[in-house]
Amino acid sequence: MTAERPPKLYKIGELIEFTGLSRQVLHNYTLLGLISESARTRSGHRLYGEDVFDRLRRIRELKKSHTLLEIRKLLDKGGAAFLDKPRGEEMRE
């Protein structure tokens, strides 16, 4: 019988290293709800799951044509319909 491997959790410094984003950008994304930590260390440091890399990739791509608030709404909805609307109409719903 084999135990399931626990998911890897990444410290903020590792996210900085692997993504090239600054600590402040990652902190802002967390405050805006674009990304969220999966856990915290005993000393209160944020830990992020492996899925954060895909999420950051999506945010980076969406930033080319959307504001951070629009991106948050899009990611919250999961919304293909949101992307189909002309820019500027997304936030009028």
N, CA, C and O atoms as a Tinker XYZ file with bonds, in Angstrom:
   372  protein
     1  N      0.845000   -1.172000    0.000000    73     2
     2  CA     0.000000    0.000000    0.000000    64     1     3
     3  C      0.897000    1.244000    0.000000    63     2     4     5
     4  O      1.816000    1.362000    0.810000    81     3
     5  N      0.618000    2.139000   -0.899000    73     3     6
     6  CA     1.423000    3.358000   -0.982000    64     5     7
     7  C      0.586000    4.559000   -0.580000    63     6     8     9
     8  O     -0.572000    4.707000   -0.971000    81     7
     9  N      1.209000    5.399000    0.207000    73     7    10
    10  CA     0.528000    6.628000    0.609000    64     9    11
    11  C      0.598000    7.637000   -0.530000    63    10    12    13
    12  O      1.573000    7.686000   -1.280000    81    11
    13  N     -0.439000    8.426000   -0.640000    73    11    14
    14  CA    -0.477000    9.454000   -1.670000    64    13    15
    15  C      0.499000   10.571000   -1.316000    63    14    16    17
    16  O      0.581000   11.003000   -0.166000    81    15
    17  N      1.228000   11.026000   -2.314000    73    15    18
    18  CA     2.204000   12.091000   -2.107000    64    17    19
    19  C      1.475000   13.397000   -1.821000    63    18    20    21
    20  O      0.564000   13.761000   -2.564000    81    19
    21  N      1.852000   14.111000   -0.760000    73    19    22
    22  CA     1.195000   15.392000   -0.488000    64    21    23
    23  C      1.567000   16.415000   -1.555000    63    22    24    25
    24  O      2.672000   16.368000   -2.094000    81    23
    25  N      0.666000   17.331000   -1.864000    73    23    26
    26  CA     0.970000   18.339000   -2.883000    64    25    27
    27  C      2.095000   19.250000   -2.418000    63    26    28    29
    28  O      2.243000   19.516000   -1.225000    81    27
    29  N      2.880000   19.724000   -3.371000    73    27    30
    30  CA     3.976000   20.648000   -3.072000    64    29    31
    31  C      3.395000   22.024000   -2.793000    63    30    32    33
    32  O      2.535000   22.499000   -3.535000    81    31
    33  N      3.852000   22.655000   -1.746000    73    31    34
    34  CA     3.471000   24.021000   -1.431000    64    33    35
    35  C      4.691000   24.915000   -1.623000    63    34    36    37
    36  O      5.807000   24.544000   -1.261000    81    35
    37  N      4.469000   26.087000   -2.190000    73    35    38
    38  CA     5.554000   26.995000   -2.539000    64    37    39
    39  C      5.525000   28.245000   -1.671000    63    38    40    41
    40  O      4.469000   28.836000   -1.448000    81    39
    41  N      6.690000   28.637000   -1.187000    73    39    42
    42  CA     6.832000   29.880000   -0.441000    64    41    43
    43  C      6.846000   31.039000   -1.437000    63    42    44    45
    44  O      7.082000   30.842000   -2.629000    81    43
    45  N      6.594000   32.234000   -0.940000    73    43    46
    46  CA     6.543000   33.419000   -1.799000    64    45    47
    47  C      7.854000   33.611000   -2.552000    63    46    48    49
    48  O      7.844000   34.016000   -3.715000    81    47
    49  N      8.966000   33.330000   -1.913000    73    47    50
    50  CA    10.268000   33.466000   -2.576000    64    49    51
    51  C     10.406000   32.538000   -3.768000    63    50    52    53
    52  O     11.024000   32.891000   -4.772000    81    51
    53  N      9.828000   31.347000   -3.652000    73    51    54
    54  CA     9.863000   30.405000   -4.775000    64    53    55
    55  C      8.988000   30.903000   -5.919000    63    54    56    57
    56  O      9.353000   30.754000   -7.085000    81    55
    57  N      7.844000   31.490000   -5.604000    73    55    58
    58  CA     6.996000   32.051000   -6.656000    64    57    59
    59  C      7.729000   33.175000   -7.381000    63    58    60    61
    60  O      7.669000   33.279000   -8.606000    81    59
    61  N      8.415000   34.007000   -6.618000    73    59    62
    62  CA     9.193000   35.090000   -7.216000    64    61    63
    63  C     10.240000   34.518000   -8.163000    63    62    64    65
    64  O     10.393000   34.983000   -9.292000    81    63
    65  N     10.952000   33.510000   -7.692000    73    63    66
    66  CA    12.019000   32.886000   -8.485000    64    65    67
    67  C     11.478000   32.257000   -9.767000    63    66    68    69
    68  O     12.054000   32.450000  -10.838000    81    67
    69  N     10.385000   31.512000   -9.671000    73    67    70
    70  CA     9.874000   30.762000  -10.819000    64    69    71
    71  C      9.046000   31.596000  -11.789000    63    70    72    73
    72  O      8.930000   31.237000  -12.961000    81    71
    73  N      8.460000   32.717000  -11.318000    73    71    74
    74  CA     7.592000   33.510000  -12.189000    64    73    75
    75  C      8.214000   34.832000  -12.636000    63    74    76    77
    76  O      7.816000   35.394000  -13.656000    81    75
    77  N      9.171000   35.316000  -11.890000    73    75    78
    78  CA     9.760000   36.609000  -12.201000    64    77    79
    79  C      8.919000   37.779000  -11.712000    63    78    80    81
    80  O      9.274000   38.933000  -11.951000    81    79
    81  N      7.820000   37.504000  -11.035000    73    79    82
    82  CA     6.981000   38.563000  -10.479000    64    81    83
    83  C      7.569000   39.026000   -9.148000    63    82    84    85
    84  O      8.259000   38.269000   -8.465000    81    83
    85  N      7.291000   40.265000   -8.792000    73    83    86
    86  CA     7.815000   40.788000   -7.538000    64    85    87
    87  C      6.943000   40.348000   -6.365000    63    86    88    89
    88  O      5.796000   39.931000   -6.533000    81    87
    89  N      7.523000   40.454000   -5.181000    73    87    90
    90  CA     6.787000   40.151000   -3.950000    64    89    91
    91  C      5.550000   41.039000   -3.854000    63    90    92    93
    92  O      4.478000   40.575000   -3.466000    81    91
    93  N      5.700000   42.319000   -4.209000    73    91    94
    94  CA     4.578000   43.252000   -4.119000    64    93    95
    95  C      3.454000   42.881000   -5.082000    63    94    96    97
    96  O      2.281000   42.951000   -4.714000    81    95
    97  N      3.792000   42.491000   -6.297000    73    95    98
    98  CA     2.771000   42.073000   -7.267000    64    97    99
    99  C      2.023000   40.853000   -6.734000    63    98   100   101
   100  O      0.794000   40.814000   -6.782000    81    99
   101  N      2.736000   39.875000   -6.237000    73    99   102
   102  CA     2.085000   38.675000   -5.697000    64   101   103
   103  C      1.214000   39.021000   -4.487000    63   102   104   105
   104  O      0.124000   38.471000   -4.328000    81   103
   105  N      1.686000   39.917000   -3.649000    73   103   106
   106  CA     0.900000   40.362000   -2.497000    64   105   107
   107  C     -0.377000   41.063000   -2.972000    63   106   108   109
   108  O     -1.462000   40.814000   -2.448000    81   107
   109  N     -0.233000   41.951000   -3.980000    73   107   110
   110  CA    -1.411000   42.645000   -4.517000    64   109   111
   111  C     -2.406000   41.661000   -5.127000    63   110   112   113
   112  O     -3.613000   41.798000   -4.928000    81   111
   113  N     -1.913000   40.677000   -5.861000    73   111   114
   114  CA    -2.794000   39.666000   -6.447000    64   113   115
   115  C     -3.545000   38.909000   -5.350000    63   114   116   117
   116  O     -4.718000   38.572000   -5.509000    81   115
   117  N     -2.862000   38.649000   -4.244000    73   115   118
   118  CA    -3.507000   37.965000   -3.125000    64   117   119
   119  C     -4.588000   38.852000   -2.514000    63   118   120   121
   120  O     -5.699000   38.393000   -2.251000    81   119
   121  N     -4.261000   40.119000   -2.289000    73   119   122
   122  CA    -5.240000   41.053000   -1.711000    64   121   123
   123  C     -6.456000   41.232000   -2.612000    63   122   124   125
   124  O     -7.577000   41.369000   -2.122000    81   123
   125  N     -6.241000   41.230000   -3.925000    73   123   126
   126  CA    -7.345000   41.390000   -4.883000    64   125   127
   127  C     -8.147000   40.106000   -5.069000    63   126   128   129
   128  O     -9.205000   40.122000   -5.697000    81   127
   129  N     -7.657000   39.008000   -4.533000    73   127   130
   130  CA    -8.365000   37.744000   -4.680000    64   129   131
   131  C     -8.077000   37.042000   -5.987000    63   130   132   133
   132  O     -8.789000   36.108000   -6.355000    81   131
   133  N     -7.040000   37.473000   -6.701000    73   131   134
   134  CA    -6.681000   36.812000   -7.957000    64   133   135
   135  C     -6.001000   35.477000   -7.699000    63   134   136   137
   136  O     -6.180000   34.526000   -8.459000    81   135
   137  N     -5.224000   35.409000   -6.632000    73   135   138
   138  CA    -4.621000   34.151000   -6.200000    64   137   139
   139  C     -4.868000   34.033000   -4.701000    63   138   140   141
   140  O     -5.131000   35.030000   -4.028000    81   139
   141  N     -4.783000   32.842000   -4.195000    73   139   142
   142  CA    -4.948000   32.674000   -2.748000    64   141   143
   143  C     -3.990000   31.606000   -2.246000    63   142   144   145
   144  O     -3.651000   30.649000   -2.942000    81   143
   145  N     -3.577000   31.814000   -1.020000    73   143   146
   146  CA    -2.671000   30.839000   -0.433000    64   145   147
   147  C     -3.437000   29.574000   -0.080000    63   146   148   149
   148  O     -4.635000   29.601000    0.200000    81   147
   149  N     -2.708000   28.470000   -0.102000    73   147   150
   150  CA    -3.302000   27.181000    0.238000    64   149   151
   151  C     -3.155000   26.882000    1.713000    63   150   152   153
   152  O     -3.958000   26.154000    2.297000    81   151
   153  N     -2.120000   27.453000    2.311000    73   151   154
   154  CA    -1.840000   27.206000    3.724000    64   153   155
   155  C     -0.910000   28.293000    4.229000    63   154   156   157
   156  O     -0.472000   29.169000    3.483000    81   155
   157  N     -0.624000   28.207000    5.515000    73   155   158
   158  CA     0.352000   29.112000    6.141000    64   157   159
   159  C      1.287000   28.286000    7.010000    63   158   160   161
   160  O      0.911000   27.255000    7.567000    81   159
   161  N      2.513000   28.772000    7.104000    73   159   162
   162  CA     3.464000   28.108000    7.987000    64   161   163
   163  C      3.100000   28.445000    9.433000    63   162   164   165
   164  O      2.235000   29.286000    9.679000    81   163
   165  N      3.747000   27.801000   10.363000    73   163   166
   166  CA     3.493000   28.106000   11.781000    64   165   167
   167  C      3.795000   29.566000   12.095000    63   166   168   169
   168  O      3.172000   30.161000   12.975000    81   167
   169  N      4.744000   30.133000   11.381000    73   167   170
   170  CA     5.100000   31.534000   11.625000    64   169   171
   171  C      4.248000   32.504000   10.800000    63   170   172   173
   172  O      4.480000   33.712000   10.848000    81   171
   173  N      3.273000   32.000000   10.050000    73   171   174
   174  CA     2.329000   32.848000    9.338000    64   173   175
   175  C      2.677000   33.167000    7.898000    63   174   176   177
   176  O      1.977000   33.955000    7.262000    81   175
   177  N      3.740000   32.579000    7.365000    73   175   178
   178  CA     4.110000   32.829000    5.970000    64   177   179
   179  C      3.149000   32.098000    5.034000    63   178   180   181
   180  O      2.727000   30.973000    5.302000    81   179
   181  N      2.816000   32.767000    3.930000    73   179   182
   182  CA     1.892000   32.198000    2.958000    64   181   183
   183  C      2.550000   31.073000    2.166000    63   182   184   185
   184  O      3.730000   31.143000    1.823000    81   183
   185  N      1.774000   30.046000    1.886000    73   183   186
   186  CA     2.204000   28.931000    1.042000    64   185   187
   187  C      1.170000   28.760000   -0.062000    63   186   188   189
   188  O     -0.035000   28.799000    0.185000    81   187
   189  N      1.658000   28.571000   -1.274000    73   187   190
   190  CA     0.779000   28.462000   -2.438000    64   189   191
   191  C      0.885000   27.078000   -3.053000    63   190   192   193
   192  O      1.961000   26.481000   -3.075000    81   191
   193  N     -0.233000   26.571000   -3.552000    73   191   194
   194  CA    -0.273000   25.264000   -4.196000    64   193   195
   195  C      0.249000   25.317000   -5.622000    63   194   196   197
   196  O      0.479000   26.390000   -6.181000    81   195
   197  N      0.429000   24.155000   -6.189000    73   195   198
   198  CA     0.965000   24.040000   -7.552000    64   197   199
   199  C      0.071000   24.716000   -8.585000    63   198   200   201
   200  O      0.557000   25.169000   -9.621000    81   199
   201  N     -1.218000   24.788000   -8.315000    73   199   202
   202  CA    -2.165000   25.391000   -9.252000    64   201   203
   203  C     -1.961000   26.890000   -9.446000    63   202   204   205
   204  O     -2.467000   27.464000  -10.410000    81   203
   205  N     -1.223000   27.529000   -8.537000    73   203   206
   206  CA    -1.014000   28.974000   -8.632000    64   205   207
   207  C     -0.254000   29.352000   -9.904000    63   206   208   209
   208  O     -0.434000   30.452000  -10.425000    81   207
   209  N      0.589000   28.455000  -10.406000    73   207   210
   210  CA     1.366000   28.773000  -11.604000    64   209   211
   211  C      0.469000   28.899000  -12.839000    63   210   212   213
   212  O      0.667000   29.790000  -13.665000    81   211
   213  N     -0.516000   28.007000  -12.960000    73   211   214
   214  CA    -1.473000   28.115000  -14.069000    64   213   215
   215  C     -2.305000   29.394000  -13.936000    63   214   216   217
   216  O     -2.571000   30.086000  -14.919000    81   215
   217  N     -2.701000   29.685000  -12.724000    73   215   218
   218  CA    -3.502000   30.883000  -12.479000    64   217   219
   219  C     -2.709000   32.149000  -12.830000    63   218   220   221
   220  O     -3.243000   33.063000  -13.457000    81   219
   221  N     -1.447000   32.199000  -12.428000    73   219   222
   222  CA    -0.600000   33.351000  -12.745000    64   221   223
   223  C     -0.376000   33.479000  -14.252000    63   222   224   225
   224  O     -0.309000   34.588000  -14.781000    81   223
   225  N     -0.263000   32.352000  -14.934000    73   223   226
   226  CA    -0.115000   32.364000  -16.387000    64   225   227
   227  C     -1.371000   32.956000  -17.038000    63   226   228   229
   228  O     -1.275000   33.758000  -17.968000    81   227
   229  N     -2.531000   32.562000  -16.549000    73   227   230
   230  CA    -3.794000   33.098000  -17.080000    64   229   231
   231  C     -3.909000   34.592000  -16.808000    63   230   232   233
   232  O     -4.342000   35.351000  -17.676000    81   231
   233  N     -3.528000   35.015000  -15.616000    73   231   234
   234  CA    -3.585000   36.437000  -15.264000    64   233   235
   235  C     -2.673000   37.231000  -16.190000    63   234   236   237
   236  O     -3.068000   38.275000  -16.709000    81   235
   237  N     -1.458000   36.742000  -16.398000    73   235   238
   238  CA    -0.506000   37.434000  -17.268000    64   237   239
   239  C     -1.074000   37.591000  -18.680000    63   238   240   241
   240  O     -0.929000   38.652000  -19.289000    81   239
   241  N     -1.706000   36.565000  -19.195000    73   239   242
   242  CA    -2.289000   36.617000  -20.536000    64   241   243
   243  C     -3.474000   37.587000  -20.581000    63   242   244   245
   244  O     -3.599000   38.378000  -21.516000    81   243
   245  N     -4.330000   37.521000  -19.576000    73   243   246
   246  CA    -5.516000   38.382000  -19.549000    64   245   247
   247  C     -5.163000   39.849000  -19.343000    63   246   248   249
   248  O     -5.911000   40.727000  -19.773000    81   247
   249  N     -4.036000   40.131000  -18.691000    73   247   250
   250  CA    -3.624000   41.519000  -18.454000    64   249   251
   251  C     -3.366000   42.271000  -19.751000    63   250   252   253
   252  O     -3.348000   43.501000  -19.760000    81   251
   253  N     -3.169000   41.547000  -20.843000    73   251   254
   254  CA    -2.937000   42.199000  -22.131000    64   253   255
   255  C     -4.167000   42.967000  -22.604000    63   254   256   257
   256  O     -4.051000   43.923000  -23.371000    81   255
   257  N     -5.345000   42.548000  -22.145000    73   255   258
   258  CA    -6.558000   43.190000  -22.637000    64   257   259
   259  C     -7.602000   43.486000  -21.558000    63   258   260   261
   260  O     -8.703000   43.935000  -21.877000    81   259
   261  N     -7.274000   43.242000  -20.286000    73   259   262
   262  CA    -8.236000   43.461000  -19.207000    64   261   263
   263  C     -7.559000   44.091000  -18.000000    63   262   264   265
   264  O     -6.355000   43.930000  -17.799000    81   263
   265  N     -8.335000   44.808000  -17.201000    73   263   266
   266  CA    -7.837000   45.341000  -15.932000    64   265   267
   267  C     -7.818000   44.217000  -14.903000    63   266   268   269
   268  O     -8.411000   43.159000  -15.115000    81   267
   269  N     -7.136000   44.451000  -13.794000    73   267   270
   270  CA    -7.091000   43.431000  -12.734000    64   269   271
   271  C     -8.479000   43.169000  -12.159000    63   270   272   273
   272  O     -8.805000   42.031000  -11.820000    81   271
   273  N     -9.292000   44.206000  -12.048000    73   271   274
   274  CA   -10.647000   43.997000  -11.529000    64   273   275
   275  C    -11.491000   43.173000  -12.504000    63   274   276   277
   276  O    -12.284000   42.331000  -12.084000    81   275
   277  N    -11.319000   43.416000  -13.796000    73   275   278
   278  CA   -12.015000   42.611000  -14.797000    64   277   279
   279  C    -11.536000   41.163000  -14.737000    63   278   280   281
   280  O    -12.332000   40.231000  -14.856000    81   279
   281  N    -10.240000   40.985000  -14.555000    73   279   282
   282  CA    -9.679000   39.634000  -14.469000    64   281   283
   283  C    -10.244000   38.907000  -13.259000    63   282   284   285
   284  O    -10.590000   37.729000  -13.346000    81   283
   285  N    -10.340000   39.599000  -12.136000    73   283   286
   286  CA   -10.906000   38.968000  -10.936000    64   285   287
   287  C    -12.331000   38.508000  -11.202000    63   286   288   289
   288  O    -12.708000   37.394000  -10.840000    81   287
   289  N    -13.112000   39.360000  -11.830000    73   287   290
   290  CA   -14.500000   38.997000  -12.134000    64   289   291
   291  C    -14.545000   37.808000  -13.082000    63   290   292   293
   292  O    -15.350000   36.893000  -12.910000    81   291
   293  N    -13.680000   37.830000  -14.073000    73   291   294
   294  CA   -13.609000   36.738000  -15.036000    64   293   295
   295  C    -13.237000   35.426000  -14.350000    63   294   296   297
   296  O    -13.876000   34.398000  -14.577000    81   295
   297  N    -12.220000   35.465000  -13.527000    73   295   298
   298  CA   -11.773000   34.242000  -12.860000    64   297   299
   299  C    -12.802000   33.751000  -11.849000    63   298   300   301
   300  O    -12.965000   32.544000  -11.666000    81   299
   301  N    -13.500000   34.680000  -11.190000    73   299   302
   302  CA   -14.550000   34.291000  -10.244000    64   301   303
   303  C    -15.688000   33.582000  -10.956000    63   302   304   305
   304  O    -16.223000   32.593000  -10.456000    81   303
   305  N    -16.057000   34.094000  -12.133000    73   303   306
   306  CA   -17.150000   33.501000  -12.897000    64   305   307
   307  C    -16.691000   32.278000  -13.670000    63   306   308   309
   308  O    -17.495000   31.401000  -13.985000    81   307
   309  N    -15.414000   32.216000  -13.973000    73   307   310
   310  CA   -14.911000   31.183000  -14.849000    64   309   311
   311  C    -15.298000   31.468000  -16.285000    63   310   312   313
   312  O    -15.216000   30.570000  -17.123000    81   311
   313  N    -15.711000   32.671000  -16.596000    73   311   314
   314  CA   -16.565000   33.132000  -17.636000    64   313   315
   315  C    -16.140000   33.310000  -19.066000    63   314   316   317
   316  O    -15.486000   34.301000  -19.394000    81   315
   317  N    -16.489000   32.385000  -19.926000    73   315   318
   318  CA   -16.278000   32.576000  -21.359000    64   317   319
   319  C    -17.155000   33.716000  -21.859000    63   318   320   321
   320  O    -16.719000   34.491000  -22.710000    81   319
   321  N    -18.371000   33.839000  -21.356000    73   319   322
   322  CA   -19.275000   34.909000  -21.791000    64   321   323
   323  C    -18.682000   36.265000  -21.463000    63   322   324   325
   324  O    -18.876000   37.223000  -22.212000    81   323
   325  N    -17.976000   36.358000  -20.379000    73   323   326
   326  CA   -17.329000   37.600000  -19.970000    64   325   327
   327  C    -16.326000   38.054000  -21.029000    63   326   328   329
   328  O    -16.230000   39.246000  -21.321000    81   327
   329  N    -15.591000   37.125000  -21.596000    73   327   330
   330  CA   -14.585000   37.454000  -22.599000    64   329   331
   331  C    -15.210000   37.856000  -23.931000    63   330   332   333
   332  O    -14.583000   38.569000  -24.714000    81   331
   333  N    -16.433000   37.410000  -24.197000    73   331   334
   334  CA   -17.083000   37.694000  -25.472000    64   333   335
   335  C    -17.585000   39.129000  -25.570000    63   334   336   337
   336  O    -17.836000   39.619000  -26.671000    81   335
   337  N    -17.735000   39.812000  -24.432000    73   335   338
   338  CA   -18.261000   41.166000  -24.443000    64   337   339
   339  C    -17.170000   42.149000  -24.845000    63   338   340   341
   340  O    -15.997000   41.941000  -24.536000    81   339
   341  N    -17.559000   43.232000  -25.542000    73   339   342
   342  CA   -16.568000   44.256000  -25.876000    64   341   343
   343  C    -15.972000   44.858000  -24.608000    63   342   344   345
   344  O    -16.649000   44.969000  -23.587000    81   343
   345  N    -14.708000   45.241000  -24.681000    73   343   346
   346  CA   -14.015000   45.813000  -23.533000    64   345   347
   347  C    -14.793000   47.010000  -22.996000    63   346   348   349
   348  O    -15.234000   47.875000  -23.753000    81   347
   349  N    -14.952000   47.040000  -21.682000    73   347   350
   350  CA   -15.694000   48.122000  -21.048000    64   349   351
   351  C    -17.087000   47.714000  -20.629000    63   350   352   353
   352  O    -17.631000   48.264000  -19.671000    81   351
   353  N    -17.676000   46.757000  -21.331000    73   351   354
   354  CA   -19.022000   46.298000  -20.988000    64   353   355
   355  C    -19.013000   45.263000  -19.888000    63   354   356   357
   356  O    -20.051000   44.996000  -19.282000    81   355
   357  N    -17.851000   44.671000  -19.615000    73   355   358
   358  CA   -17.769000   43.582000  -18.650000    64   357   359
   359  C    -18.217000   44.018000  -17.262000    63   358   360   361
   360  O    -18.859000   43.249000  -16.547000    81   359
   361  N    -17.880000   45.250000  -16.876000    73   359   362
   362  CA   -18.128000   45.697000  -15.514000    64   361   363
   363  C    -19.482000   46.342000  -15.336000    63   362   364   365
   364  O    -19.809000   46.761000  -14.226000    81   363
   365  N    -20.295000   46.440000  -16.395000    73   363   366
   366  CA   -21.595000   47.104000  -16.297000    64   365   367
   367  C    -22.733000   46.189000  -15.902000    63   366   368   369
   368  O    -23.864000   46.647000  -15.735000    81   367
   369  N    -22.462000   44.929000  -15.751000    73   367   370
   370  CA   -23.551000   43.978000  -15.440000    64   369   371
   371  C    -24.207000   44.292000  -14.116000    63   370   372
   372  O    -25.136000   43.596000  -13.706000    81   371
